[in-house]
């Protein structure tokens, strides 16, 4: 998308085409594209969905926090790139006196930088928490917009700042698209992308409209840039203050990752392995909970981290499973008999317990707990950069039943 926009901006500067012939050429190209698609795309459509079912799916998506978060982030990042496309030539011409052709070529270069940064954002989203990546992009964007609001020298300050704006927006957009791609169920990918794109496009009009209104109001870009920087600061602050809670909710419901038969399952989670994939893990846990009696053992080597991610994990599960009861508790390693009795009672009552324990490896505690409550299996969820969330299955060993012996 960014490369296509860059080509369009560059074409305005390099090609001299009259309006009417240009529109005829454009119409002919689009018609040829449609005919080529009709000739090449041969996969038959699946069963047609009823309009009522389609609207029901859209309504259900709109109610999910993940849709709202991703739509706003998509709108801010994509809308910012649209503003760069539309306003950078005029900004460079009116503020620094650059001719239109070099200004348009500079805008095209900025869009190309945004495209490269989008690929980098998608890669970065695989190795860092997405909320942290997007929050850093918004913070950087706010600082650079404040610098540009004061008309700094072009060569040494403004040009690097403009390049930084393109990098921040492209990285944020790439992260959002990566989140959609890795968490959207294949059967709903089209609906999810369409809903987020529609809402995000509406949100993305805001930067352009704001710059237009302020420009016609006071004749400068400074006020508009300061207002946009303020909005970016507010967004970054919200992400930083609630990154764990938001990160746990930013995932769509996942398909069940184990066999569909009913079973009692204990899931072990290690904080260092899931910190960057909290939303993905939460979605998989929610899918498991729809078919299994579930208990989650979460371990963090840092004692303060148990509340840092454990409680957002509970909050994310509550958003995915509004009809379930989810409770968290702190347990010893290994658990005391009265703790295992309380956990067994929760499972029997249909509650999903999230057991917070200290240490780096939760699997031994999960195995002991599974033997004590008579669980059918233990799953250790981890994330692979190719396969996504994958389970490692273990069956409790009878020898671990000794946990119930008096100590």
N, C-alpha and C positions, 0 to 999 in steps of 0.2 A: 504493500500500500504506500509506504513512504517513498520507495523508489519510483512508483508510478507518479506520485505527486511531484517528485523532483524532476522527472522527465517533462511533466506538464509545465512546470515553472520555467525550465530551461527552454522549452519550445516557444514560450511566449517571447523570450528574449532573442532567440536565434532565427525563428521562422517568421517571415512576413507574409501573412495570408489574409486576403480580404475576408470580410465577415460572411457574406453570402456563399462564396465558393467554399470557404472553410466549413460552414455548417453542412453543405452538401457532401463534402468529403467525410466529415464526421458521421453523418447519417449512413453513408455508404459503408464505412468501416464497421459500424455497429450492426448493420444488416448482414454484412458478410460474416461477422462473428457469430450472429445468431444462426445463420445457415450452416456454418461449420460445426457449431455445437449440435445442431439437429442431426447432422450427418455422422458425427463421431460418437456422441454419447448414446450408447446402445443399451445400457442397463435399464430394464423395465422397472417402472415404479412399483413399490410394494402396495399392500392393501390400503385403500384410501381411508383416512381417518375422518370420523364425523366431526363437523364444525364444533359441536358441543364438547366433544372430547378434547379437541385442540384448545379451545378456550379454557377448559378446566385445567389442562396441563400448564397453560400460561399463567393462570391465576395461582396455581400451586407454586410455581416458580417465583412469582412476585412476592409471595409470603415468606420466602426463605431469606434469612439475613445474607447468605452468600451471594444471592442475586443482587441485592441492593449494594453491597460493598463493591463487588466487581464492576457493576454498571457505573458507579460513581468514579472509581479509579480509571476505568476505561474512558469515560467521558473527559476526565481531567487531562489524562495523558494524550489521548487522540485529539481532543479539542485544542490542546496546547500546540500540537504539531500543525493542526489546521490553521491556527492563528499565526504560526511562523510562516506557513505557506502564503497566507493572504497579506500579512502586515509587514513582514520583514523588508520587502522591497521599498514600500512607502516609508517605513521607519528609517532605513538607511538613506533614502533620498532626501527626506525632509529634515532629518536631524543632522546628518553629516554631509549633505550635498553631493552624494554619489549619484552618478548617472543611472538611468533606469536599467540599462542592459547589464552592467556589472552588479547592480543591486539584485536583479532577478537571478543572475547566475549564483550570487552568494546565497540567496534563499534556496536555490536548488541544491547547492552544496550542503546547506544545513539540513535539508530533508534527507540527503544521502547519509549524513552523519547519524541522523535519527534512525534510519533503517539499520545501519550497522550496530547502533546501540541497542536496538530491539533484539537482535540475535544475542547480544551479550546479556541482556536482561533475562532472556529465556534460559540461558546457561546458568546465570547467577541464581535464578530461582530454584535450580536443582541442588544448590550447595548451601544456600542460606535461607533463613526464614523469610517467606515472601513479604510479610508485613514489615520486617526490618528493611528489606531492599526498597520497597515502595516508600516507606517513611523517610529513608535516607535520600531518595530521589526528590521527594517533596521539600525536604529541608534545604537541599542544595539548590533547587529551583527557586525557593523563596529568597535565598541570599543573593543569587545572581540577578533576579528581577529587581531587587532593591538597588544593586549596583547600577544596573542599566537605567533606572529611573532618574539618575542624576547626570545623564549625558556625559559619561567619562570619555577620555581619549579613545579614539577608534582602534588604533593599531595595537596598543599595549593592554587595553582593558576591555573595551566593548567587544572586539572581535573574539577574544577567548571566552568572554562571558556568554556571548551568543552561541558559540560552539558548545559551551557547558550546558546551556538551556536545552539544546537539541539532544545532547547525550542524556540528560536527566529525564526528559520526556520520553525518549526512545527506550531507555532502560525500563522505565515504569510501564510503558505499553507492552514491551516484550514480556515482562514479569506477569502482567495481567493475562495476556494471551496464553502463556505457559500454564498458569493456574487453571484457566478454562480447559485447556487441552488435556491436562493430566487428571482432572477430577470430574469432568462431565461424562456421564454414562453414554456409551455409544448410541443407544437407542434414543437418547434425548439430546444428542449433540447439536442437531440443527435447531431445535426449539430453543435451547439454552443460548446458543450463539446469536440467534435472531433477537431474543428478548433483551439480552445484554447489549447487543449492538444498537437496538432501537432506543433503549433508555440512555445508553452512553452517548449516542449521537445528539439526543436532545440536550443532555448535560454539556456536551462539547460545544454547543453554540454559545454558551455563556461567555467564555473569554473573548470571542470575536465580537459579540454584541456589546460587551462592556467596553472594550477598547474603542469601538465605533462611537458609542454614546459619549464617552469622556472626551474623545478627540473632537467631536463636534461641539462639546460644551466649553472646554477651556483652551482648545487649540494645541494641546500637547499630549504626549503619551505618558508623562510622569505619573499623573494621578491613577490612570488605569493600571500601570505596572505596579504601583504601590498596593492597590486594592487586590490585584492578583497575587502578589507576594504575601499579603495578609491571609488570603484564603489558603495558600499553600502552607503557611505556618500553622494555621488552625488544623488543617488535615494532618500534618506531620505530628503535631502535638497529640492529637487524638490517637493516632496510630501508636505513638510511643507510650502513652499512658495505658492503653488497652490492647497492646500488641498480642499478649498471650490469649486473651479472651477472644479477640477478633480472629487470630490465627486458628483457633480451635473450631470456629464456625465457618471459615472460608473453604468449604468443600461441599460438593453435591453428594447426595446419597450414593453410596457405592454398591455394586452388585455383591452378593454374598461370595466370600472367598473360600468357603469350605462346603462340604456336602450339605444337602438341604435337610437331612433328617434331624429331628430334635435331639439335642444333647446338652449336657452341662459342660461348659467350657470355661477354663481359666486362661486369661490372656496376660502375658507378661510384657511389659514395656520398659525400656531403658531410656532415660531422658536424653543422653547424648545422641542416641540414634533417631529419635523422633522430633527433636527440637525444631528442625527446619521443615518437618512434614506433619505438623500437629493436625492441620485440617484434614489431610488425607487419612491419617490414622483414625481420627474421630469418625469420619464417614464410614470406614470399614467396621469399626466397633458398632456403630449404629445398625449397619446391615446384619452383623452377627446377632445382635440383640433381638432382631425380629424373628429369629428362628431357634435361638439357643438360650438356655439359662446361662447367664454370663456373670463373671466376676473378673475384675481387672486389677492386676498387681503392677503398680507403677513405682519404679526405683529411680532415685536421683542421688548421686554421690555427694551433692551439696545439700545439707539439711534445709537451707532456705529455699532450695529449688522445689521441694515437695509442694509448697504452697504456690511457688512461682508458676509451675505448669500444671500441677495436679488439679488445682481448683478450676483453671480455665478449661481443662479437659472435661471436668464435670459439667461446666456451663455449656460447652459445645455439645455434649451428649444430650443435655436437656433440650437444646434447641432442635436437635435432630429427632429426639424421641419425646415429644411433649406429653404422651400418654403413659410414659414409664416413670417410675420413681428411681432416682439415682442419688446415692448417698456416698460420701467419702468418709474414710476413717484412717487414722494413723495406727500402724501395727508394728510390733517388734519383729526382729529378724533373728531366729525363726518366730512365727506367731505363737502367742500363748494359747493354751486350750480354750480359755474363755473367749479369746478373740476369734478363733476358728468356729466356736459354737455360735457366736453372734453373726459371723459371715454366713454360716450355713442357714441360719434362720432368715436372714435377708434374702438369700437365693430362693428358699422355699416359699417366701411371701411374694416372689416376683420382682423384688427390688434388685437393681444392678449396683453392687458395691464396688467402689473404687478404693483399693487399699494402698495407701502411701507408705512406702518403706524406705529406709536409708540403704545406701550401698550402690554399687555400679551394676550388678547383675541380678535382675529380679527372678531369673528362672528357678534357682533352687527354692526360693520362698514360694513361688507359684506351684512347683511340684509338690512341696510339703502340704500346701493348702489344698491342692487338688485331691491328694490322697485322703486328707482329713474330711473333706466334704463329699467324697465319692464322685468326683468329676470324671467325665469320660475322656477328656483330653486337655492338654495344655498347648496353647498356641503362643509362639513368640513372634510378634509382628515386627518386621523390619522393612526398610525401603531400599529398592534397587533402582538405579537411575534409568534402567531400560524397562524392567518388568513392573515398576511401581511398587505398591505395597504387596509383600509376599509373606505367607505364614510358614513357620517352621513348626511342625506338629510333634508333640511328645505325648505318650500315654503314661499316666502316673504309675510309678512302681509301688508294689505292695509294701516294700520295705520302709517307705516313708510314712506308713501308718503309725510308726512308733512315736510320732509327734504327740499322739493323744496320751501317751504314758505319763504318769506323774513324774515331775522333775524335782 
